[in-house]
């Protein structure tokens, strides 16, 4: 170890330190840029051995373009002027390949403070550069998807200024791209959107689906209806989230839906009279020809009566469905014993049902306050469904259980039939809903009964639900509040 004045360690000590920095290329140059030393890190990063590079100009590690632009000389000049020169640029390896690197250049001075050369520390940042380039490319790609989408899509910055949007968005609101980008969305659309409606929704929720908004487009007198969905997205885990919004104009769908409702309502009303007339004439003929008609005529009249009953049931269901959707149903509540109603419905069903055994369990004389006629509709629908969808199983069980803690009574209908798959259970209580499996489609039905049952329970403040599995039967239930 060198213990001479002004020196604590010898040159080998410093060289060992430099050689240990494998991730950093460290080399020195004289005042003219000739390489005078070269560590193992520089060899690892740039591919030259110390023997190969020493004596050459350091500009061999710069790109041809940078050499033409005198970048090496600018680095040296900046280092002399500021004490160091810092840059990030492409450098060239021995094999000619390029990589992105961060470089620091320091001037070297002797003991008399005379300038004798430069030191450069080089670090390979290719992976970081590639990641940044990929992120930039991903953002450009995402923006291109947004801008070319045929659907109205919008990206908002955290401050709710417009970052980018699709052509369909600008067309939807009849605004120009150049007049809206980098401007606050709600200032741009203040004359079209209801004040604060969407903005308040975004302040309360980062994400939401199908927020309905009515607005008046610029230059158009007719109100439009939008469904808006929002997601908060992040570019990196450190970044502040942007908002991705999608817009769907459902004005036409709403008009068509209303037209369909009007048609169903009118058609159902108009059908009631001719159906009643057909049924009456069939009953008259049946009575008049009871003793004289041959077997074919009798069977034909019976079929007319059966089909008339089905048409009557269908029109009643359609009228009920329209009334529920329009909110035109008023309940006629009264006090009654639920068990008595269940027993009555079971007895009525048994008149035409000879195969299945309907068994009432957990008998209780609890009194409920509800619309007796509407609850009988729910019971009839659930029990007849249990019969229809249990062609091979004979037993159907009805439970009536009182839940004192939650102040409700639950009626449960259990069958051991063909069951319902999980994917079909989600939409079971929607209008015109039927399962898409093969067996149920062979069973007659309108797909309206469960929808009406669900609407009846909703008006009563109760709940209706199902649990089921294919080939293991189904359990339907509905809850009613106990008598207050």
Helices and strands as residue ranges (DSSP letters): H 11-20, E 24-30, E 35-38, H 40-46, H 50-53, G 58-61, H 64-68, H 71-82, E 85-92, E 98-109, E 115-124, H 126-148, E 152-156, E 162-165, H 167-173, G 177-179, H 185-188, H 197-204, E 208-216, E 223-233, E 242-249, H 251-288, H 295-326, E 333-337, H 338-352, E 357-361, E 367-371, H 372-388, E 395-403, E 408-415, H 422-425, H 438-441, H 449-459, E 464-468, E 474-481
